[in-house]
Amino acid sequence: MDFASLPFDAETMLAGLRPWVECESPTFDAPAVGRMMDLASRDLIVAGARIERIAGRMGYGDCVRATFPHPSSAPGILVMGHLDTVHPIGTLTKLPFRRDGARCYGPGIWDMKGGNYIALEAIRQLARAGIATNLPMTVLLTSDEEIGSPSTRDLIEAEAARHKYVLVPEPARPDGGVVTGRYAIARFNLEATGRPSHAGAAPGAGRSAIREMARQLIAIEDMTTADCTFSVGVINGGTWVNCVTTSCTGEALSMAKRQDDLDRGVAAMLALHATSNDTKFEVTRGVTRPVWEPDGKTMALYDHARTIARSIGFDISHQSSGGGSDGNFTGAMGIATLDGLGVAGAGAHTLEEHIIVESLAVRGRLMAGLLATLA
């Protein structure tokens, strides 16, 4: 099949992607994520899918499963992506959808609305060309990946278990390569407790929870090694500036290339204790993503993708990557998983997030080739 000749047009795709980017969908705003699911659902229905809306739980948004008619009931291809972003409502005022030469900016455009959109366009292009897929296709769009998928992991794993392949259009690597493994990630909830007093009249009578948390932050990040990293990304504490704070909470993240290293990191985190007898400090374990190490099935899938890429006119490398994705779960299950199939760009989770517009068509052709030829 000559996938290079499929009429993918980056400018047309960008116009279709724009409403997705301008529908802000931060993880913690379930109605906003729901509006994004509505947009994607309509586009998928027009593309021929049967849509199932899966109710959210734990306060997070709904998910969408889209299936396409196919004569076979064999385990097929699962295209898996998330439509939640880290950007709060109102980010469009600071990071509007904006074209600047070869780049286009917008919240969530690279991570990962652009990647989900190229999967949709690949499905449409195959249908228009009358190219039948060898295997059934399912698209699963989830609502809480940016916080570790606490409410959707069971859904992801159950759906993946019914499929032979999992394709994840998360952002492409900086060199345009794909992801064949991901590091293990653990999240932690932190809580420091102090003793109250009036900060102006009797500051010495109190014990500041914020001070305790500040000491712990330094200790936590100083545990970072080449094998296991630690960072504190969220801290909340204090109500009145004239009160010595009695409660301060935080969230920390640890990442390791190997599960054994992460396990040691988890043990070190859970062993932390207060720096004085006048305060308390507690660490509880949050969401964990297992390490995904590439196996023979995943590498065979990569080799297949590389052959398609070369037939289109480019090459793709592969790597294990940090950052985490829902591919951690499916890869760790032993299902052939290929991640990083999305668009080229940079600036994820920042006000410089952008894609390289031309890559919409290039990566769309690669996705179409995979969907059409996997068997």
Residue frames relative to the residue before (quaternion, step in Angstrom):
aa qw qx qy qz dx dy dz
M 1.0000 0.0000 0.0000 0.0000 0.00 0.00 0.00
D 0.3169 -0.7522 0.5505 0.1755 3.58 -0.96 0.85
F 0.1221 -0.8347 0.5348 0.0490 3.56 0.14 1.29
A 0.5557 0.6145 -0.3917 0.4003 3.58 1.19 -0.43
S 0.6958 0.4794 -0.2805 0.4554 3.58 1.14 -0.54
L 0.4524 0.6659 -0.4777 0.3517 3.60 1.20 -0.07
P 0.4455 -0.7562 0.4174 0.2357 3.61 -0.75 1.02
F 0.0843 0.7755 -0.6133 0.1235 3.56 0.56 1.15
D 0.0520 -0.7943 0.6052 0.0089 3.59 -0.87 0.90
A 0.4154 -0.7543 0.4506 0.2354 3.56 -0.44 1.23
E 0.6577 0.5145 -0.3274 0.4423 3.60 0.96 -0.77
T 0.6439 0.5025 -0.3175 0.4817 3.58 1.00 -0.78
M 0.6489 0.5147 -0.3145 0.4639 3.56 0.98 -0.83
L 0.6404 0.5286 -0.3276 0.4507 3.58 0.98 -0.81
A 0.6350 0.5211 -0.3295 0.4654 3.58 1.01 -0.76
G 0.6736 0.4842 -0.2955 0.4739 3.58 1.02 -0.75
L 0.6479 0.5286 -0.3044 0.4562 3.55 1.14 -0.69
R 0.5521 0.6684 -0.3903 0.3100 3.58 1.04 -0.71
P 0.6717 0.4799 -0.3354 0.4539 3.68 0.78 -0.82
W 0.6043 0.5478 -0.3565 0.4558 3.61 1.08 -0.60
V 0.6867 0.4769 -0.2861 0.4682 3.57 0.89 -0.93
E 0.7141 0.4479 -0.2577 0.4723 3.58 0.99 -0.78
C 0.5781 0.4883 -0.3932 0.5223 3.57 1.29 0.18
E 0.2178 -0.8162 0.5224 0.1163 3.58 0.09 1.29
S 0.0094 -0.8351 0.5451 -0.0741 3.57 -0.83 1.01
P 0.0202 0.8210 -0.5693 0.0364 3.61 0.51 1.11
T 0.6512 -0.5753 0.3384 0.3613 3.55 -1.01 0.87
F 0.7497 0.4440 -0.2305 0.4333 3.57 0.82 -1.01
D 0.6481 0.4528 -0.3219 0.5209 3.60 1.28 0.09
A 0.2437 -0.8277 0.4882 0.1316 3.57 0.16 1.32
P 0.6532 0.4968 -0.3501 0.4516 3.68 0.85 -0.74
A 0.6396 0.5205 -0.3347 0.4560 3.60 1.01 -0.74
V 0.6356 0.5007 -0.3250 0.4896 3.58 0.98 -0.81
G 0.6218 0.5515 -0.3323 0.4459 3.58 1.05 -0.75
R 0.6412 0.5134 -0.3294 0.4655 3.59 1.00 -0.75
M 0.6374 0.5089 -0.3247 0.4788 3.57 1.08 -0.71
M 0.6304 0.5201 -0.3307 0.4720 3.59 1.02 -0.74
D 0.6017 0.5575 -0.3516 0.4511 3.60 1.09 -0.68
L 0.6624 0.5079 -0.3068 0.4574 3.57 0.89 -0.95
A 0.6887 0.4792 -0.2844 0.4638 3.56 0.83 -1.00
S 0.6251 0.5528 -0.3379 0.4353 3.58 1.00 -0.81
R 0.6595 0.5094 -0.3176 0.4525 3.57 0.90 -0.89
D 0.6656 0.4981 -0.3068 0.4634 3.58 0.91 -0.89
L 0.6566 0.5052 -0.3095 0.4668 3.59 1.02 -0.76
I 0.6287 0.5246 -0.3355 0.4658 3.59 1.02 -0.74
V 0.6464 0.5082 -0.3183 0.4718 3.58 0.95 -0.86
A 0.6693 0.4911 -0.2880 0.4774 3.59 1.13 -0.65
G 0.6636 -0.5514 0.2909 0.4135 3.59 1.27 0.06
A 0.5107 0.6766 -0.4086 0.3382 3.56 1.24 0.09
R 0.3228 -0.6527 0.6349 0.2582 3.48 -1.40 0.31
I 0.2391 -0.8205 0.5134 0.0767 3.54 -0.63 1.20
E 0.0648 -0.7432 0.6640 0.0507 3.51 -1.16 0.79
R 0.2349 -0.7584 0.5944 0.1279 3.55 -0.81 1.05
I 0.1631 -0.7944 0.5826 0.0546 3.56 -0.70 1.10
A 0.4380 -0.7369 0.4496 0.2509 3.55 -0.49 1.20
G 0.4501 -0.6769 0.5142 0.2736 3.53 -1.04 0.80
R 0.1373 -0.7716 0.6127 0.1019 3.52 -1.30 0.24
M 0.7671 0.3393 -0.2764 0.4691 3.56 -1.32 0.22
G 0.6742 -0.5135 0.2853 0.4476 3.58 1.21 0.50
Y 0.5995 0.5649 -0.3618 0.4365 3.60 1.25 0.03
G 0.6809 -0.5520 0.3266 0.3534 3.54 -1.30 0.37
D 0.6639 -0.4895 0.4017 0.3979 3.51 -1.43 0.17
C 0.2851 -0.6991 0.6194 0.2153 3.51 -1.40 0.22
V 0.2547 -0.7505 0.5899 0.1543 3.56 -1.29 0.32
R 0.0937 -0.7501 0.6521 0.0589 3.53 -1.07 0.88
A 0.0860 -0.7958 0.5993 0.0087 3.56 -0.79 1.07
T 0.0532 -0.7899 0.6108 0.0121 3.57 -0.84 0.99
F 0.2697 -0.7709 0.5638 0.1228 3.54 -1.12 0.72
P 0.5819 -0.6017 0.4041 0.3687 3.61 -0.97 0.76
H 0.1423 0.7705 -0.6091 0.1230 3.55 -0.99 0.90
P 0.5024 -0.6886 0.4276 0.3012 3.60 -0.92 0.82
S 0.6943 0.4651 -0.2760 0.4748 3.60 1.15 -0.48
S 0.2565 -0.7411 0.5967 0.1702 3.53 -1.23 0.56
A 0.3554 0.7477 -0.4855 0.2810 3.59 1.26 0.33
P 0.6206 -0.5058 0.4160 0.4312 3.60 -1.18 0.35
G 0.1581 -0.8474 0.5061 0.0263 3.56 -0.71 1.08
I 0.6996 -0.4257 0.3776 0.4321 3.51 -1.19 -0.80
L 0.1415 -0.7671 0.6219 0.0695 3.55 -0.90 0.98
V 0.1459 -0.7407 0.6512 0.0770 3.56 -0.80 1.10
M 0.0491 -0.8476 0.5252 -0.0578 3.53 -0.47 1.21
G 0.1668 0.7882 -0.5764 0.1368 3.56 -0.77 1.05
H 0.3468 -0.7153 0.5596 0.2344 3.55 -1.31 0.18
L 0.2735 -0.7715 0.5561 0.1437 3.55 -1.16 0.67
D 0.5144 0.5902 -0.4499 0.4298 3.59 1.22 0.24
T 0.1680 -0.7725 0.6048 0.0960 3.56 -1.22 0.54
V 0.5505 -0.6001 0.4630 0.3500 3.56 -1.31 0.18
H 0.5949 0.6211 -0.3494 0.3718 3.60 1.22 -0.39
P 0.3845 -0.7384 0.4982 0.2424 3.64 -0.68 1.01
I 0.6489 -0.4812 0.4067 0.4266 3.54 -1.30 0.33
G 0.7240 0.3825 -0.3117 0.4819 3.55 -0.89 0.99
T 0.4659 0.6859 -0.4445 0.3390 3.59 1.25 -0.17
L 0.5720 0.6171 -0.3805 0.3836 3.60 1.10 -0.59
T 0.5959 0.5561 -0.3799 0.4374 3.60 1.14 -0.43
K 0.7289 0.3838 -0.2209 0.5221 3.58 1.14 -0.64
L 0.7801 0.1746 -0.0668 0.5971 3.55 1.13 -0.71
P 0.0039 -0.8337 0.5520 -0.0158 3.60 0.44 1.16
F 0.5883 -0.5015 0.4714 0.4244 3.53 -1.29 0.29
R 0.1466 0.8146 -0.5285 0.1890 3.55 -0.41 1.26
R 0.2623 -0.7512 0.5892 0.1408 3.55 -0.87 1.02
D 0.0529 0.7780 -0.6233 0.0595 3.57 -0.89 0.95
G 0.8066 -0.2007 0.0816 0.5499 3.55 0.04 1.30
A 0.8349 -0.1255 0.1214 0.5220 3.55 -0.74 -1.07
R 0.6920 0.4800 -0.2606 0.4720 3.57 1.26 -0.33
C 0.0846 -0.7469 0.6510 0.1055 3.51 -1.35 0.37
Y 0.2511 -0.8008 0.5376 0.0818 3.54 -0.83 1.11
G 0.3384 0.7328 -0.5635 0.1758 3.53 -1.28 0.41
P 0.5889 -0.5975 0.4044 0.3643 3.60 -1.12 0.56
G 0.8396 0.1375 -0.1298 0.5092 3.56 -0.73 1.09
I 0.4240 0.7332 -0.4614 0.2640 3.60 1.21 -0.03
W 0.7307 0.3739 -0.2254 0.5248 3.59 1.08 -0.70
D 0.7923 0.1872 -0.0727 0.5762 3.57 1.00 -0.86
M 0.5762 -0.6623 -0.4758 -0.0541 1.51 0.07 2.49
K 0.1779 0.8225 -0.5239 0.1320 3.57 1.03 0.77
G 0.6154 0.5489 -0.3506 0.4439 3.58 1.06 -0.68
G 0.6676 0.5013 -0.3025 0.4598 3.58 0.96 -0.82
N 0.6415 0.5054 -0.3281 0.4747 3.57 0.98 -0.77
Y 0.6628 0.5165 -0.3171 0.4396 3.56 0.99 -0.81
I 0.6394 0.5068 -0.3600 0.4524 3.63 0.96 -0.65
A 0.5990 0.5422 -0.3698 0.4587 3.61 1.11 -0.57
L 0.6329 0.5196 -0.3206 0.4760 3.58 1.00 -0.84
E 0.6851 0.4824 -0.2942 0.4598 3.59 0.86 -0.92
A 0.6083 0.5454 -0.3551 0.4544 3.59 1.06 -0.67
I 0.6453 0.5105 -0.3145 0.4733 3.58 0.97 -0.84
R 0.6580 0.5059 -0.3086 0.4646 3.59 0.97 -0.84
Q 0.6649 0.5122 -0.3150 0.4432 3.58 0.91 -0.88
L 0.6416 0.5123 -0.3293 0.4664 3.59 0.98 -0.77
A 0.6531 0.5133 -0.3196 0.4559 3.58 0.96 -0.83
R 0.6672 0.5039 -0.3057 0.4555 3.59 0.92 -0.88
A 0.7017 0.4534 -0.2615 0.4834 3.57 1.07 -0.75
G 0.4419 -0.7084 0.4450 0.3239 3.59 1.28 -0.13
I 0.4259 0.6904 -0.4727 0.3442 3.58 1.15 0.58
A 0.2373 -0.7843 0.5610 0.1177 3.57 -0.56 1.18
T 0.3988 -0.6958 0.5405 0.2544 3.55 -1.06 0.71
N 0.5407 -0.6244 0.4552 0.3325 3.57 -1.14 0.60
L 0.7904 0.2461 -0.0870 0.5542 3.54 1.09 -0.80
P 0.5858 -0.5495 0.4449 0.3962 3.60 -1.20 0.40
M 0.2453 -0.7645 0.5815 0.1311 3.56 -1.21 0.62
T 0.0343 -0.7592 0.6497 0.0175 3.53 -1.14 0.78
V 0.1576 -0.7493 0.6343 0.1062 3.55 -1.10 0.75
L 0.0640 -0.7842 0.6170 0.0148 3.58 -0.83 1.02
L 0.0749 -0.7946 0.6024 -0.0067 3.55 -0.68 1.19
T 0.1246 -0.8370 0.5326 0.0160 3.56 -0.57 1.17
S 0.4920 -0.7399 0.4322 0.1535 3.50 -1.33 0.53
D 0.8045 0.2958 -0.1403 0.4957 3.63 1.14 -0.16
E 0.2454 0.8086 -0.5072 0.1696 3.59 1.14 0.49
E 0.6486 0.5639 -0.3312 0.3893 3.58 0.97 -0.80
I 0.7302 0.3395 -0.2441 0.5403 3.61 1.20 -0.23
G 0.7137 -0.4880 0.2457 0.4383 3.57 1.18 0.57
S 0.4536 -0.7305 0.4145 0.2982 3.61 1.31 0.22
P 0.1344 0.8340 -0.5284 0.0846 3.64 0.85 0.84
S 0.7533 0.3856 -0.2215 0.4845 3.60 1.04 -0.69
T 0.7517 0.4159 -0.2065 0.4683 3.59 1.20 -0.27
R 0.4211 0.7242 -0.4751 0.2694 3.61 1.18 -0.14
D 0.6639 0.5006 -0.3240 0.4513 3.61 0.88 -0.85
L 0.6319 0.5243 -0.3225 0.4710 3.58 1.06 -0.75
I 0.6536 0.5210 -0.3067 0.4553 3.57 0.91 -0.95
E 0.7060 0.4649 -0.2763 0.4573 3.57 0.80 -0.99
A 0.6426 0.5146 -0.3313 0.4610 3.61 1.01 -0.74
E 0.6738 0.4823 -0.2991 0.4732 3.59 0.94 -0.86
A 0.6580 0.5193 -0.3189 0.4424 3.58 0.90 -0.87
A 0.6244 0.5689 -0.3390 0.4141 3.59 1.02 -0.76
R 0.6705 0.4843 -0.2928 0.4798 3.59 1.22 -0.41
H 0.6984 0.4546 -0.2546 0.4906 3.59 1.28 0.03
K 0.4945 -0.6597 0.4922 0.2792 3.52 -1.29 0.49
Y 0.7926 0.1383 -0.0377 0.5927 3.55 1.09 -0.81
V 0.1307 -0.7482 0.6416 0.1065 3.55 -1.27 0.55
L 0.1029 -0.7757 0.6223 0.0214 3.56 -0.85 1.07
V 0.0911 -0.8142 0.5733 -0.0026 3.58 -0.69 1.12
P 0.1812 -0.8253 0.5259 0.0977 3.64 -0.33 1.18
E 0.1222 0.7576 -0.6128 0.1884 3.54 0.75 1.15
P 0.7197 -0.4623 0.2763 0.4381 3.63 -1.18 0.39
A 0.5258 -0.6101 0.4983 0.3209 3.53 -1.17 0.71
R 0.5632 -0.5795 0.4621 0.3655 3.57 -1.22 0.45
P 0.6998 -0.4895 0.2988 0.4259 3.63 -1.15 0.40
D 0.7193 0.4047 -0.2552 0.5037 3.61 1.08 -0.63
G 0.6078 -0.5681 0.3487 0.4315 3.59 1.27 0.16
G 0.4972 0.6855 -0.4106 0.3381 3.56 1.29 0.01
V 0.4570 -0.6590 0.5315 0.2729 3.51 -1.40 0.05
V 0.4715 -0.6786 0.5049 0.2497 3.54 -1.35 0.24
T 0.0953 -0.8076 0.5816 0.0186 3.56 -0.81 1.06
G 0.7814 0.0844 -0.0910 0.6116 3.57 1.29 0.24
R 0.1113 -0.7921 0.5949 0.0790 3.57 -1.20 0.46
Y 0.5602 -0.6227 0.4426 0.3202 3.50 -1.19 0.67
A 0.5373 -0.5982 0.4874 0.3404 3.52 -1.29 0.39
I 0.0949 -0.7960 0.5977 0.0142 3.57 -1.06 0.81
A 0.0409 -0.7741 0.6312 0.0245 3.55 -1.05 0.83
R 0.2148 -0.7540 0.6087 0.1214 3.55 -1.12 0.78
F 0.1324 -0.7930 0.5927 0.0475 3.54 -1.16 0.68
N 0.2799 -0.7162 0.6134 0.1804 3.53 -1.20 0.66
L 0.1758 -0.7998 0.5721 0.0465 3.55 -0.84 1.06
E 0.0370 0.7927 -0.6084 0.0140 3.58 -1.06 0.70
A 0.0999 -0.7695 0.6303 0.0240 3.54 -0.82 1.11
T 0.1092 -0.7872 0.6061 0.0333 3.56 -1.02 0.85
G 0.1242 -0.8121 0.5689 0.0365 3.56 -0.84 1.04
R 0.4994 -0.6081 0.5036 0.3566 3.57 -1.19 -0.64
P 0.4139 -0.7566 0.4451 0.2410 3.62 -0.69 1.01
S 0.1651 0.7352 -0.6559 0.0455 3.48 -1.38 0.43
H 0.5810 -0.5411 0.4555 0.4027 3.56 -1.31 0.13
A 0.4102 -0.7587 0.4524 0.2270 3.56 -0.59 1.14
G 0.6953 0.4497 -0.2821 0.4845 3.56 1.18 -0.45
A 0.7588 0.4012 -0.2078 0.4691 3.56 0.86 -1.01
A 0.8264 0.0325 0.0250 0.5615 3.60 0.96 -0.79
P 0.0074 0.8493 -0.5279 0.0013 3.61 0.67 1.01
G 0.6633 0.5376 -0.3142 0.4152 3.57 1.02 -0.69
A 0.6021 0.5751 -0.3582 0.4225 3.56 1.23 -0.34
G 0.6993 0.4615 -0.2646 0.4775 3.57 1.20 -0.44
R 0.2377 -0.7175 0.6287 0.1830 3.50 -1.39 0.12
S 0.3273 -0.8098 0.4617 0.1549 3.57 -0.41 1.24
A 0.3908 -0.7087 0.5422 0.2260 3.55 -0.83 1.03
I 0.6037 0.5535 -0.3592 0.4474 3.58 1.11 -0.62
R 0.6381 0.5203 -0.3238 0.4661 3.58 0.98 -0.81
E 0.6439 0.5139 -0.3183 0.4690 3.57 0.98 -0.85
M 0.6580 0.5009 -0.3131 0.4670 3.58 0.94 -0.85
A 0.6311 0.5380 -0.3404 0.4432 3.59 0.98 -0.79
R 0.6430 0.5074 -0.3203 0.4759 3.58 1.00 -0.79
Q 0.6736 0.4961 -0.2975 0.4601 3.56 0.95 -0.88
L 0.5881 0.5749 -0.3679 0.4339 3.59 1.05 -0.72
I 0.6757 0.4827 -0.2961 0.4719 3.57 0.85 -0.95
A 0.6591 0.5123 -0.3135 0.4526 3.57 0.93 -0.88
I 0.6523 0.5209 -0.3137 0.4524 3.57 0.96 -0.86
E 0.7246 0.4337 -0.2699 0.4627 3.59 0.72 -0.99
D 0.6197 0.5395 -0.3453 0.4536 3.60 1.17 -0.47
M 0.5682 0.5827 -0.3935 0.4275 3.61 1.24 -0.14
T 0.4602 0.7081 -0.4352 0.3121 3.61 1.25 -0.22
T 0.0119 -0.7651 0.6436 -0.0158 3.53 -1.03 0.93
A 0.6987 -0.4349 0.3400 0.4551 3.57 -1.28 -0.06
D 0.7108 0.4682 -0.2517 0.4608 3.58 1.15 -0.59
C 0.8066 0.0741 0.0020 0.5864 3.60 1.11 -0.60
T 0.1607 -0.8112 0.5589 0.0612 3.57 -0.68 1.10
F 0.1477 -0.7719 0.6148 0.0659 3.55 -1.25 0.60
S 0.0986 0.7835 -0.6106 0.0591 3.57 -1.01 0.78
V 0.2709 -0.7193 0.6151 0.1754 3.54 -1.21 0.64
G 0.1166 -0.8559 0.5035 0.0171 3.56 -0.51 1.18
V 0.7754 0.2135 -0.1215 0.5817 3.60 1.22 -0.34
I 0.0742 0.7625 -0.6412 0.0441 3.57 -1.03 0.88
N 0.0083 0.7806 -0.6245 0.0231 3.56 -0.97 0.90
G 0.2858 0.7662 -0.5410 0.1966 3.59 -0.80 0.95
G 0.7655 0.3892 -0.2767 0.4314 3.51 -1.19 0.57
T 0.1282 -0.7763 0.6139 0.0638 3.52 -1.22 0.70
W 0.7894 0.1161 -0.0292 0.6021 3.57 0.99 -0.93
V 0.4733 -0.6900 0.4677 0.2847 3.56 -0.89 0.92
N 0.7012 0.4476 -0.2816 0.4782 3.60 1.15 -0.45
C 0.6217 0.4821 -0.3556 0.5045 3.58 1.25 0.47
V 0.4063 -0.6524 0.5725 0.2855 3.56 -1.02 0.77
T 0.4227 -0.7690 0.4274 0.2176 3.55 -0.52 1.23
T 0.2613 -0.7932 0.5355 0.1257 3.55 -0.87 0.98
S 0.7957 0.1958 -0.1181 0.5609 3.62 1.17 -0.29
C 0.0751 0.7679 -0.6318 0.0737 3.54 -1.00 0.89
T 0.1036 -0.8056 0.5826 0.0291 3.58 -0.82 0.99
G 0.0237 -0.8049 0.5929 0.0010 3.52 -1.22 0.44
E 0.2599 -0.7306 0.6031 0.1867 3.52 -1.36 0.08
A 0.1025 -0.7950 0.5974 0.0222 3.55 -0.98 0.91
L 0.2163 -0.7625 0.6023 0.0958 3.52 -1.29 0.53
S 0.0641 -0.7739 0.6290 0.0365 3.54 -1.09 0.80
M 0.0505 -0.8041 0.5923 -0.0004 3.58 -0.97 0.83
A 0.0261 0.7965 -0.6021 0.0494 3.55 -1.01 0.86
K 0.5256 -0.6477 0.4573 0.3085 3.55 -1.16 0.62
R 0.7758 0.2378 -0.1219 0.5717 3.56 1.18 -0.59
Q 0.5842 -0.6138 0.4029 0.3459 3.53 -1.04 0.77
D 0.6228 0.5488 -0.3502 0.4339 3.61 0.97 -0.77
D 0.6514 0.5067 -0.3184 0.4664 3.58 0.99 -0.81
L 0.6494 0.4999 -0.3254 0.4717 3.58 0.99 -0.78
D 0.6262 0.5424 -0.3444 0.4416 3.58 0.96 -0.82
R 0.6505 0.4940 -0.3171 0.4819 3.59 1.01 -0.77
G 0.6393 0.5273 -0.3191 0.4598 3.56 1.06 -0.75
V 0.6280 0.5281 -0.3254 0.4699 3.56 1.02 -0.81
A 0.6541 0.5157 -0.3126 0.4567 3.56 0.92 -0.90
A 0.6533 0.5112 -0.3139 0.4619 3.60 0.99 -0.82
M 0.6449 0.5160 -0.3211 0.4634 3.58 0.99 -0.79
L 0.7053 0.4691 -0.2751 0.4547 3.57 0.83 -0.95
A 0.6466 0.5209 -0.3207 0.4557 3.59 1.22 -0.34
L 0.4678 0.6847 -0.4516 0.3292 3.61 1.22 -0.14
H 0.0349 -0.7926 0.6088 -0.0026 3.56 -1.08 0.74
A 0.7074 -0.4699 0.3179 0.4215 3.55 -1.27 0.31
T 0.4815 -0.6885 0.4728 0.2656 3.55 -1.16 0.67
S 0.7795 0.1498 -0.1268 0.5949 3.60 1.27 -0.09
N 0.6015 -0.5792 0.4129 0.3636 3.56 -1.24 0.35
D 0.6453 0.5456 -0.3135 0.4331 3.58 1.25 -0.33
T 0.7317 0.3244 -0.2217 0.5570 3.60 1.27 -0.03
K 0.2791 -0.7237 0.5998 0.1964 3.52 -1.34 0.21
F 0.0251 -0.7822 0.6223 0.0171 3.54 -1.18 0.60
E 0.0163 -0.8143 0.5785 -0.0453 3.57 -0.75 1.08
V 0.1402 -0.7613 0.6300 0.0626 3.53 -1.07 0.88
T 0.0253 -0.7761 0.6301 0.0103 3.56 -0.90 0.95
R 0.4882 -0.6876 0.4630 0.2731 3.54 -1.03 0.81
G 0.2254 -0.7698 0.5854 0.1181 3.54 -1.02 0.86
V 0.8189 -0.2044 0.1777 0.5059 3.55 -1.15 -0.72
T 0.1066 -0.7836 0.6101 0.0478 3.57 -1.06 0.82
R 0.1900 -0.7379 0.6341 0.1317 3.54 -1.07 0.81
P 0.3967 -0.7318 0.4929 0.2531 3.62 -0.70 1.00
V 0.5687 -0.5565 0.4609 0.3929 3.54 -1.21 0.41
W 0.1631 -0.7479 0.6357 0.0992 3.55 -1.11 0.76
E 0.0631 -0.7958 0.6021 -0.0108 3.53 -0.52 1.23
P 0.4942 -0.6877 0.4327 0.3090 3.61 -0.77 0.94
D 0.1403 -0.7716 0.6156 0.0774 3.54 -1.06 0.85
G 0.7685 -0.3803 0.2469 0.4516 3.55 -1.29 -0.06
K 0.6549 0.5179 -0.3232 0.4454 3.58 0.99 -0.79
T 0.6631 0.4889 -0.3105 0.4741 3.57 0.96 -0.82
M 0.6713 0.4896 -0.3149 0.4589 3.59 0.93 -0.79
A 0.6075 0.5266 -0.3552 0.4769 3.59 1.11 -0.59
L 0.6282 0.5201 -0.3267 0.4776 3.58 1.08 -0.74
Y 0.6335 0.5157 -0.3264 0.4756 3.59 1.00 -0.78
D 0.6479 0.5201 -0.3268 0.4504 3.59 0.86 -0.90
H 0.6354 0.5222 -0.3210 0.4696 3.57 1.04 -0.81
A 0.6623 0.4996 -0.3041 0.4683 3.58 0.94 -0.90
R 0.6446 0.5258 -0.3274 0.4482 3.58 0.98 -0.78
T 0.6216 0.5334 -0.3377 0.4637 3.58 1.04 -0.75
I 0.6474 0.5046 -0.3159 0.4759 3.58 0.98 -0.83
A 0.6470 0.5277 -0.3245 0.4445 3.59 0.89 -0.94
R 0.6719 0.4970 -0.3068 0.4555 3.58 0.90 -0.88
S 0.6381 0.5236 -0.3331 0.4557 3.57 1.06 -0.68
I 0.6586 0.4914 -0.2975 0.4860 3.57 1.21 -0.54
G 0.6277 -0.5748 0.3273 0.4104 3.57 1.17 -0.48
F 0.7315 0.3055 -0.2547 0.5539 3.60 1.15 0.42
D 0.3694 -0.7120 0.5525 0.2269 3.55 -1.30 0.09
I 0.1675 -0.7769 0.5958 0.1155 3.58 -1.20 0.43
S 0.3054 -0.7113 0.6047 0.1873 3.52 -1.05 0.85
H 0.2398 -0.7482 0.5830 0.2069 3.57 -1.27 -0.11
Q 0.0218 0.7995 -0.5994 0.0307 3.56 -1.18 0.50
S 0.4217 -0.5888 0.5974 0.3442 3.49 -1.40 0.18
S 0.1416 -0.8306 0.5386 -0.0018 3.53 -0.95 0.90
G 0.4394 -0.6347 0.5598 0.3011 3.51 -1.30 0.40
G 0.5448 0.6542 -0.4303 0.3002 3.53 -1.27 -0.29
G 0.2770 -0.7978 0.4988 0.1949 3.56 1.04 -0.65
S 0.1302 0.7463 -0.6490 0.0691 3.53 -1.22 0.63
D 0.6585 -0.4867 0.3698 0.4390 3.55 -1.26 0.01
G 0.4877 0.6388 -0.4286 0.4128 3.56 1.31 -0.09
N 0.5044 0.6296 -0.4280 0.4073 3.61 1.19 -0.39
F 0.6927 0.4944 -0.2808 0.4437 3.55 0.88 -1.00
T 0.7304 0.4382 -0.2619 0.4539 3.58 0.74 -1.03
G 0.6324 0.5225 -0.3325 0.4653 3.57 1.05 -0.73
A 0.6646 0.5001 -0.3031 0.4651 3.58 0.99 -0.84
M 0.6127 0.5427 -0.3441 0.4600 3.60 1.23 -0.41
G 0.5168 -0.6502 0.4128 0.3738 3.58 1.24 -0.25
I 0.4778 0.6398 -0.4531 0.3963 3.58 1.25 0.36
A 0.5304 -0.6278 0.4607 0.3353 3.59 -0.93 0.87
T 0.0438 0.8209 -0.5568 0.1190 3.56 -0.42 1.29
L 0.0422 -0.7711 0.6351 0.0155 3.55 -0.98 0.88
D 0.1302 -0.8100 0.5717 -0.0119 3.53 -0.61 1.26
G 0.7429 0.4154 -0.2819 0.4429 3.57 -1.27 0.13
L 0.3890 0.7441 -0.4576 0.2925 3.57 1.18 0.59
G 0.5062 0.6889 -0.3974 0.3335 3.57 1.30 -0.02
V 0.7609 -0.4112 0.2840 0.4138 3.51 -1.36 -0.28
A 0.5366 -0.5847 0.4969 0.3511 3.53 -1.34 0.27
G 0.2893 0.7448 -0.5651 0.2053 3.54 -1.12 0.67
A 0.2272 -0.7529 0.5948 0.1666 3.56 -1.24 -0.48
G 0.7258 0.4911 -0.3062 0.3718 3.52 -1.36 0.03
A 0.2201 0.7949 -0.5401 0.1676 3.59 1.10 0.50
H 0.8423 0.1684 -0.1591 0.4866 3.56 -1.11 0.85
T 0.6675 0.4456 -0.3177 0.5049 3.62 1.18 0.38
L 0.5992 -0.5561 0.4327 0.3802 3.55 -1.34 0.05
E 0.6198 0.4820 -0.3583 0.5052 3.57 1.27 0.38
E 0.3188 0.7758 -0.5000 0.2156 3.62 1.19 0.27
H 0.1627 0.7920 -0.5692 0.1492 3.56 -0.80 1.02
I 0.2813 -0.7135 0.6064 0.2100 3.52 -1.36 0.21
I 0.4260 -0.6121 0.5831 0.3221 3.52 -1.38 0.22
V 0.4438 -0.7556 0.4070 0.2579 3.55 -0.30 1.30
E 0.6397 0.5549 -0.3374 0.4111 3.59 0.88 -0.89
S 0.6383 0.5680 -0.3352 0.3969 3.59 1.05 -0.71
L 0.4836 0.6535 -0.4479 0.3721 3.61 1.19 -0.27
A 0.7158 0.4345 -0.2568 0.4826 3.58 0.84 -0.95
V 0.6467 0.5371 -0.3245 0.4336 3.59 0.93 -0.89
R 0.7242 0.4202 -0.2457 0.4884 3.56 0.82 -1.01
G 0.5720 0.5786 -0.3759 0.4435 3.57 1.16 -0.49
R 0.6487 0.5101 -0.3155 0.4684 3.57 1.00 -0.81
L 0.6323 0.5240 -0.3335 0.4631 3.57 1.01 -0.78
M 0.6578 0.4994 -0.3109 0.4703 3.58 0.92 -0.87
A 0.6415 0.5170 -0.3271 0.4628 3.59 0.94 -0.82
G 0.6410 0.5315 -0.3210 0.4512 3.57 0.97 -0.82
L 0.6548 0.5011 -0.3115 0.4723 3.56 0.97 -0.82
L 0.6749 0.5026 -0.3094 0.4429 3.58 0.80 -0.97
A 0.7123 0.4827 -0.2615 0.4373 3.57 0.98 -0.86
T 0.7917 0.3751 -0.1691 0.4516 3.60 0.97 -0.76
L 0.5369 0.6217 -0.4335 0.3706 3.62 1.08 -0.38
A 0.0049 0.8079 -0.5868 0.0549 3.56 -0.93 0.92
